[in-house]
Amino acid sequence: MKRAEQILEDFTNEGKDVDRNMIIIILYNQACCYQRMSMLEECSNYLDGTIYNLQQKIANFEEQDEDIGEMMMQADNDYYGT
């Protein structure tokens, strides 16, 4: 798990795009490993990172929905000439 986390860090440091789902999965799995080892402080930190990335993903979906709604309204206006 630590190796997967290191690879993610390397990719982001190089400016490469990393799928947010992959980030969420790795952080959550790390949290589960720390929980299993009774390292609850570390577990909590990784859960915080998981929650942050989930919130960012939701915010991105909401922005996309707004953009699609605006495009549909514009298309209707163009079609009906309003």
N, C-alpha and C positions, 0 to 999 in steps of 0.2 A: 504494500500500500504506500509506503514512503516513497518508493521508486516512482509510482504513478503520480504522486504529488510533485515530485521533483521534475518530472517531465512536463507537467502542466506549468510549473513555474518557469521552466526554461522556454517553453513556447510563448508564454505571455511576455517574458522579458525580451524575446526576439521580435515581438510585435505581431506574432501569428494569431489568427483567430482560433479560439478554442470553443467548441460547442458547449453552451452553458449546461446542457444536460449532463455532459461528461464531468464538468466541474462539480455539479450537485451530487452526482453518484459517488465520486471519489471522496468528497468531503463527508458525505453521510456514512460511507463505509469506514472511513477513518474514525469517525465518532463512535460507531458501533464497536470497532476494535478496542478503542480506549475504554469504552464502557465495560467490555468483557474483561479487561485487565484491571478494572476498578480504579482507573485513572480518570476520575470524574471531572476534574478541572479541564483537562485536555479535551475530554468528550464534550464538555460544554462549549469550549472554544470552537470546535469543529461543527457543532450543531448551530452555533451562531452564524458561522460562515455559510452553512447550508441554507439557513433561513434567509440570510441576506440575498443569496443568489436566487432563491425561489421568488422573493419579492421583486427582484430586478426582472426576472422572467415574466411575472404577472404584469408589471408596469409596461414592459415591451409589448405584450399582447394587447393591453388597453390602448396604447398609442397606435398600434396597427389597426385596431378596430375603428378608432377615430378617423384615421387617414382613409380607410375604406369607405366609411360613412360619408366623408366629405367628397370623395371621388364619385360616389354614387349620386349624391345630390347634384354635383356639377354636371354629370352625365344626363340626369333628368332635366336639368335646366337647359342644357344644350339641345336635347332632343325636342323639348316642348317650346323652346325659344323664349324662355322666361329669364 
